[in-house]
């Protein structure tokens, strides 16, 4: 389908979704949120796509936050509805059983940081900047910042960012665990593509099962999460991919997974 605020391209089983409002620093407005939801739903259905890279257009921003011109006049009910709609879309990225990497190419603030945190991994350019500045506007995060940030970096570090509205550079984001890697700006997309390629060389059923076990198990008591892992371990033992992976290992050759 055609998008007005996104670009979507696919090559070698990898879909690249680019938020394309560079004149607005790729700010999230209602249309962007809706189209992100449409795009992730389409990619979920597309069996030819096995992994996703999410990035922003232009050299300055991944996503610099929400479009303040929309938020400025919202009522309490409109604000809650906006938050729930965005949370639902971001949750679809997080729950996707195909790996999603955020390639953070610049300002990653507010809703942009929340979007990046909903991805499975984050690779940042050395020019990237991160923050949750909502308190400077008299509001708080609405797209999951108070939930995902503490889980990624710890309660104390998260509260410092959330309560001061401060901004950190890519090196600090890596130090506290907000991003997985920091690379030179010109290497951002190649590095994200290479990392995703490593994942796509693995058994696709196993990759999906790991994503599900980590996502669902994170919310479970330990005993239930361990049982979920055991169930996945058992189910994967019935697959052709498991037999191929074991045979390839014993024969010292590269496995040829088929996703069955």
C-alpha positions as CSV (number, residue, x, y, z in Angstrom):
1,X,0.0,0.0,0.0
2,X,1.0,3.6,-0.4
3,X,2.1,5.6,2.7
4,X,2.2,9.4,3.1
5,X,4.5,9.6,6.1
6,X,6.5,6.3,5.7
7,X,8.8,4.7,3.2
8,X,8.8,0.9,3.1
9,X,11.3,-1.1,1.1
10,X,12.1,-4.9,1.2
11,X,15.3,-6.6,0.2
12,X,16.6,-10.1,1.0
13,X,13.8,-10.8,3.5
14,X,14.5,-7.5,5.4
15,X,11.9,-4.7,5.4
16,X,13.1,-1.2,6.1
17,X,10.5,1.2,7.5
18,X,11.5,4.8,7.4
19,X,9.5,7.5,9.1
20,X,9.6,10.2,6.5
21,X,8.8,13.7,7.8
22,X,12.4,15.1,7.8
23,X,11.0,18.7,7.7
24,X,9.4,18.0,11.1
25,X,12.3,15.9,12.4
26,X,10.0,12.9,11.8
27,X,7.7,13.9,14.6
28,X,4.9,11.5,15.4
29,X,1.5,12.8,14.4
30,X,-1.8,10.9,14.1
31,X,-1.1,9.9,10.5
32,X,2.4,8.5,11.3
33,X,1.0,6.4,14.2
34,X,-1.8,5.0,12.0
35,X,0.6,4.2,9.1
36,X,3.1,2.6,11.5
37,X,0.2,0.3,12.6
38,X,-0.7,-0.5,9.0
39,X,2.9,-1.2,8.1
40,X,3.6,-3.5,11.0
41,X,0.3,-5.4,10.4
42,X,1.3,-5.9,6.7
43,X,4.8,-7.0,7.7
44,X,3.4,-9.5,10.2
45,X,1.4,-11.1,7.4
46,X,4.1,-11.1,4.8
47,X,5.9,-14.4,5.0
48,X,8.6,-13.1,2.6
49,X,9.7,-10.6,5.3
50,X,11.7,-12.2,8.2
51,X,13.1,-9.1,9.9
52,X,12.5,-5.4,10.1
53,X,14.7,-2.3,10.4
54,X,13.0,0.9,11.6
55,X,14.7,4.3,11.0
56,X,14.1,8.0,10.3
57,X,14.6,10.0,7.2
58,X,17.3,12.6,7.0
59,X,20.5,13.0,9.0
60,X,19.1,14.8,12.0
61,X,16.4,12.7,13.6
62,X,15.2,9.1,14.1
63,X,12.0,10.5,15.6
64,X,12.3,13.8,17.6
65,X,9.1,13.2,19.5
66,X,5.3,13.7,19.1
67,X,3.9,16.5,17.0
68,X,3.3,19.2,19.6
69,X,0.9,21.0,17.4
70,X,-1.6,18.1,17.8
71,X,-1.0,17.7,21.5
72,X,-1.4,21.4,22.5
73,X,-5.2,21.5,22.2
74,X,-6.1,18.0,23.2
75,X,-8.7,17.3,26.0
76,X,-8.1,14.7,28.7
77,X,-10.2,12.2,26.9
78,X,-8.4,12.9,23.6
79,X,-5.1,12.6,25.4
80,X,-5.9,9.2,26.8
81,X,-7.2,8.0,23.5
82,X,-4.0,9.2,21.7
83,X,-1.9,7.4,24.3
84,X,-3.8,4.1,24.0
85,X,-3.7,4.2,20.2
86,X,0.1,4.8,20.2
87,X,0.7,2.2,22.8
88,X,-1.3,-0.4,20.8
89,X,0.8,0.3,17.7
90,X,4.1,0.2,19.5
91,X,3.1,-3.0,21.2
92,X,2.7,-4.6,17.8
93,X,6.4,-3.9,17.1
94,X,7.4,-5.4,20.4
95,X,5.2,-8.5,20.0
96,X,6.2,-9.2,16.4
97,X,7.7,-12.7,16.1
98,X,10.3,-11.4,13.6
99,X,13.3,-9.4,14.9
100,X,12.9,-5.6,14.8
101,X,16.0,-3.4,15.0
102,X,15.7,0.4,15.5
103,X,18.5,2.1,13.6
104,X,18.7,5.4,15.5
105,X,20.2,8.1,13.3
106,X,19.7,11.3,15.2
107,X,17.4,12.8,17.8
108,X,15.4,10.0,19.5
109,X,13.2,11.9,22.0
110,X,9.9,11.5,23.7
111,X,7.7,9.3,21.5
112,X,10.7,8.5,19.3
113,X,12.6,7.0,22.2
114,X,9.4,5.1,23.2
115,X,9.2,3.8,19.6
116,X,12.8,2.7,19.6
117,X,12.4,1.0,23.0
118,X,9.5,-1.0,21.6
119,X,11.9,-2.6,19.0
120,X,13.8,-5.7,20.0
121,X,17.2,-4.1,19.6
122,X,18.6,-0.6,19.1
123,X,21.7,0.4,17.2
124,X,22.6,4.1,17.4
125,X,24.8,6.3,15.3
126,X,27.4,8.2,17.2
127,X,25.4,11.3,16.5
128,X,22.2,10.0,18.1
129,X,20.7,11.7,21.1
130,X,18.1,10.2,23.5
131,X,15.7,11.6,26.1
132,X,12.2,11.7,27.5
133,X,11.5,15.5,27.7
134,X,7.8,15.3,28.3
135,X,7.9,16.8,31.8
136,X,9.3,20.0,30.2
137,X,5.9,20.4,28.5
138,X,3.9,19.7,31.6
139,X,3.0,16.1,30.6
140,X,4.4,12.6,31.0
141,X,5.3,9.9,28.5
142,X,2.2,8.4,26.8
143,X,3.6,5.6,24.6
144,X,5.3,3.4,27.2
145,X,8.2,5.4,28.4
146,X,7.5,4.9,32.1
147,X,7.2,1.2,31.5
148,X,10.0,0.2,29.1
149,X,12.7,2.6,30.1
150,X,13.0,1.3,33.7
151,X,13.1,-2.2,32.4
152,X,15.9,-1.4,30.1
153,X,18.1,0.8,32.2
154,X,16.9,0.3,35.8
155,X,14.6,2.4,37.9
156,X,17.1,5.0,39.1
157,X,18.6,5.9,35.7
158,X,15.1,5.9,34.2
159,X,13.7,8.2,36.8
160,X,16.6,10.6,36.3
161,X,15.8,10.9,32.6
162,X,12.1,11.0,33.0
163,X,12.0,13.6,35.8
164,X,14.7,15.9,34.5
165,X,13.8,15.7,30.8
166,X,17.5,15.5,30.2
167,X,19.1,14.3,27.0
168,X,22.0,11.9,26.7
169,X,24.4,11.0,23.8
170,X,24.8,7.7,22.2
171,X,27.8,6.7,24.3
172,X,25.9,7.2,27.5
173,X,22.9,5.4,26.1
174,X,25.1,2.4,25.4
175,X,26.7,2.7,28.9
176,X,23.4,2.4,30.7
177,X,22.0,-0.3,28.4
178,X,19.5,1.7,26.4
179,X,21.2,0.8,23.1
180,X,23.0,-2.4,22.0
181,X,25.6,-0.8,19.8
182,X,27.0,2.6,18.8
183,X,28.5,2.9,15.3
184,X,29.7,5.7,13.0
185,X,26.8,7.4,11.3
186,X,27.8,6.2,7.8
187,X,27.8,2.6,9.1
188,X,24.4,2.6,10.8
189,X,22.2,0.9,8.2
190,X,24.9,-1.5,7.1
191,X,25.5,-2.6,10.7
192,X,21.8,-3.0,11.4
193,X,21.4,-5.0,8.2
194,X,24.4,-7.2,9.0
195,X,23.2,-7.9,12.6
196,X,19.7,-8.7,11.3
197,X,21.3,-11.0,8.7
198,X,23.0,-12.9,11.5
199,X,19.6,-13.5,13.1
200,X,17.9,-14.5,9.8
201,X,20.6,-17.2,9.3
202,X,19.2,-18.9,12.3
203,X,16.2,-21.2,12.4
204,X,13.1,-19.0,11.9
205,X,10.9,-21.1,14.1
206,X,13.5,-20.9,16.9
207,X,13.9,-17.2,16.5
208,X,10.1,-16.7,16.7
209,X,10.0,-18.9,19.8
210,X,12.8,-17.1,21.5
211,X,11.1,-13.7,20.9
212,X,7.8,-15.1,22.2
213,X,9.4,-16.7,25.3
214,X,11.3,-13.5,26.2
215,X,8.3,-11.2,25.6
216,X,5.7,-13.3,27.4
217,X,8.0,-14.7,30.1
218,X,9.1,-11.2,31.2
219,X,5.6,-10.7,32.7
220,X,5.3,-14.1,34.3
221,X,6.4,-15.5,37.6
222,X,9.6,-17.4,37.2
223,X,8.1,-20.9,37.4
224,X,5.6,-20.1,34.7
225,X,8.2,-18.5,32.5
226,X,10.4,-21.6,32.8
227,X,7.5,-23.8,31.9
228,X,6.9,-21.7,28.8
229,X,10.5,-22.1,27.8
230,X,10.3,-25.8,28.3
231,X,7.2,-26.0,26.1
232,X,8.9,-24.1,23.3
233,X,12.0,-26.4,23.7
234,X,9.8,-29.4,23.3
235,X,7.7,-28.1,20.4
236,X,10.9,-27.1,18.5
237,X,12.2,-30.6,18.9
238,X,9.4,-31.8,16.6
239,X,10.5,-29.5,13.7
240,X,12.4,-30.3,10.6
241,X,14.5,-27.3,11.3
242,X,15.7,-28.9,14.5
243,X,16.6,-32.0,12.7
244,X,18.4,-30.0,10.0
245,X,20.3,-27.9,12.6
246,X,21.5,-30.9,14.5
247,X,22.5,-32.8,11.4
248,X,24.4,-29.8,10.0
249,X,26.2,-29.3,13.3
250,X,27.3,-33.0,13.4
251,X,28.3,-32.8,9.7
252,X,30.2,-29.5,10.2
253,X,28.2,-27.8,7.5
254,X,25.9,-24.7,7.3
255,X,22.3,-25.6,8.0
256,X,19.6,-25.0,5.5
257,X,16.5,-24.0,7.5
258,X,13.1,-24.0,5.9
259,X,10.9,-22.8,8.7
260,X,9.1,-26.0,9.3
